[in-house]
Amino acid sequence: MLPSLEVDGTVATFFLYKNDSDKVAGASWQEIDYEVHGMGPHGEAPIQTNIITGNYTDRDINEIFLLRCRGPSLRYRSADGRRQARLP
């Protein structure tokens, strides 16, 4: 069940994570997050994905916010807001 994109304060998440990769030095960090937010701060880009790789001391975070679908195509922007593209 996903939250309504029209309601403030709702969120649904899906989280995949390698146990203890945040606590053990040298361990490979592997994490995938998928979040669907309702209205509010994320109202125009309510779908957020994060892929985190690397290790305990040096992580690479790839965060993307997907804009609300307003038609047959879906647009996205990165967390820094600079990149935009259309997904088929």
C-alpha positions as CSV (number, residue, x, y, z in Angstrom):
1,M,0.0,0.0,0.0
2,L,1.4,3.4,-1.0
3,P,0.5,6.7,0.6
4,S,-1.5,9.3,-1.2
5,L,0.6,11.8,-3.0
6,E,-2.0,14.4,-2.1
7,V,-1.8,14.1,1.7
8,D,0.9,15.9,3.8
9,G,2.9,13.8,6.3
10,T,2.6,10.3,4.7
11,V,5.6,8.2,3.6
12,A,6.1,4.6,2.4
13,T,9.6,3.2,2.2
14,F,11.5,0.1,0.9
15,F,15.0,-0.4,2.3
16,L,17.7,-2.9,1.3
17,Y,20.8,-2.9,3.4
18,K,23.8,-5.1,4.1
19,N,23.9,-5.8,7.9
20,D,26.6,-3.9,9.9
21,S,28.1,-2.3,6.8
22,D,27.9,1.0,8.7
23,K,29.8,-0.3,11.7
24,V,32.7,-2.4,10.5
25,A,35.7,-0.6,9.0
26,G,36.6,-2.0,5.6
27,A,33.1,-3.5,5.1
28,S,31.5,-2.9,1.8
29,W,28.5,-0.5,2.2
30,Q,25.5,-1.6,0.1
31,E,22.2,0.2,0.6
32,I,19.2,0.9,-1.6
33,D,16.4,3.2,-0.4
34,Y,13.1,3.9,-2.2
35,E,10.7,6.4,-0.6
36,V,7.3,7.8,-1.6
37,H,6.4,11.0,0.2
38,G,3.1,12.7,0.4
39,M,2.7,16.5,0.0
40,G,4.9,18.9,2.0
41,P,8.6,19.5,1.3
42,H,8.7,16.8,-1.3
43,G,5.3,17.6,-2.9
44,E,6.6,18.2,-6.4
45,A,9.2,15.4,-6.3
46,P,7.6,12.8,-4.0
47,I,9.6,9.8,-5.0
48,Q,13.1,9.6,-3.7
49,T,15.8,6.9,-4.4
50,N,19.2,6.5,-2.7
51,I,21.9,4.1,-3.7
52,I,24.8,4.1,-1.3
53,T,28.1,2.2,-2.0
54,G,31.6,2.3,-0.9
55,N,32.8,1.5,2.6
56,Y,32.6,2.7,6.2
57,T,34.9,5.7,5.8
58,D,34.3,6.6,2.1
59,R,30.7,6.4,0.8
60,D,29.2,7.4,-2.5
61,I,25.6,8.5,-2.3
62,N,23.5,8.8,-5.4
63,E,20.2,10.4,-4.5
64,I,17.5,11.2,-7.1
65,F,14.0,12.8,-6.6
66,L,11.4,11.8,-9.2
67,L,8.9,14.5,-10.2
68,R,5.2,13.8,-10.0
69,C,3.9,12.2,-13.2
70,R,1.7,14.6,-15.0
71,G,1.3,12.7,-18.2
72,P,2.6,9.7,-20.2
73,S,6.3,10.6,-19.4
74,L,8.1,10.8,-16.1
75,R,10.7,13.5,-15.4
76,Y,13.4,13.3,-12.7
77,R,15.9,15.6,-11.1
78,S,18.9,14.9,-9.0
79,A,19.1,16.0,-5.4
80,D,21.2,19.0,-6.4
81,G,18.4,20.0,-8.8
82,R,20.8,20.4,-11.8
83,R,20.1,17.4,-13.9
84,Q,16.8,16.7,-15.5
85,A,15.7,14.2,-18.0
86,R,12.6,12.4,-19.3
87,L,12.2,8.7,-18.7
88,P,10.4,6.7,-21.3
